[in-house]
């Protein structure tokens, strides 16, 4: 495998067991780092506000991203639109640590995703099921996350996507080898990726949960369902006490299997983000980019 | 012989797999109760040192870990684990480590280079640190392009790179032989 792909997969391994937090200012980035975030996602508006504002949502101002890069020592990620390789080139030029080719922003291309193998900088992409995950990996993504439904504070979509991926992985594992060719055809991915999943029982890259995580219990739920870490977008800085909630979610990811510790962490967190139920959503971001 | 692996955040599973391949039993340390178990050695893995420090402090793990290492518990620190050992963090090793010394992810690289006592090994550097100051008792084991990337002092072995991300078990074997078994 090319060195660069391997190195980029390796960085995702270092983020495992951690929380990646959405931040919009250097001050928020510092709060996130201090609370124990393993990386931050720099963006002008968090998903809940993107949802509220409507209109076309684009890559953030590089100057704003730079301000966050200067404020913290942990990895800084930023989002570009699906298929918008020029935005990705700009993010690479400012030496971002990870690009999220994200359905949270308005898609720039309704057919093609970015050819991520053309870049030195790593990409994380969202997926609802195993086929999407493997197609993104084939395009060069070195980290996967569930799409969930960003900016809602509703965990149901992330749960659905993680369960779907895990059950499809188990299905591939149980197949006989001659059935894998047909599976590859159905998933619309190369045979080698299907074979990898069959043999290893996991994706060839790190898989995080994202979209709708608002509480320590949500984070623990996703970890127990097989996530290797979590992204928290609107859940922290849209809540009553961001510092305390951020710290609690970080510790919940470490101790996801310990209900006693989770109970302590869930105490006195103040208001969680209000949230929107799945049925009330007008725009399903998870349907962008398949 | 059981080895404890600090499992607060980062690539701890990779270290566990490495040791298990060598037939060594491991257990994860996530909170104070885990720490009470007897251990022949401790691994501080790669990940984000700020995240690990935060959880370590809040879980009350910092003082007991500091104390045990200062009293001679064999320890291996890789990347963030090396940062944790230095004079700015746990204060166990007489070194100062420069974080993100090779820059951001675009500065990450892989190379093959010599470690004293082991030979040529594949070194994977991910947003890696290096040692910028070594105290008197510190023995340098590898210097890459003028920067110290592996060193030892008493019961402590530290490196900038990630042996746990390769298939090469020699650094772990070296640590087990020279640090852990030596002490038994």
Interface residues (C-beta under 8 A of the other chain):
Chain A: X3 X6 X7 X8 X10 X11 X13 X14 X15 X16 X17 X18 X19 X33 X34 X35 X36 X37 X38 X39 X69 X73 X74 X75 X92 X95 X96 X97 X98 X120 X121 X122 X247 X250 X251 X253 X254 X255 X258 X261
Chain B: X7 X8 X9 X10 X11 X12 X13 X14 X30 X31 X46 X47 X48 X50 X51 X54 X55 X58 X59 X79 X80 X99 X100 X103 X104 X105 X106 X108 X109 X110 X124 X126 X127 X162 X165
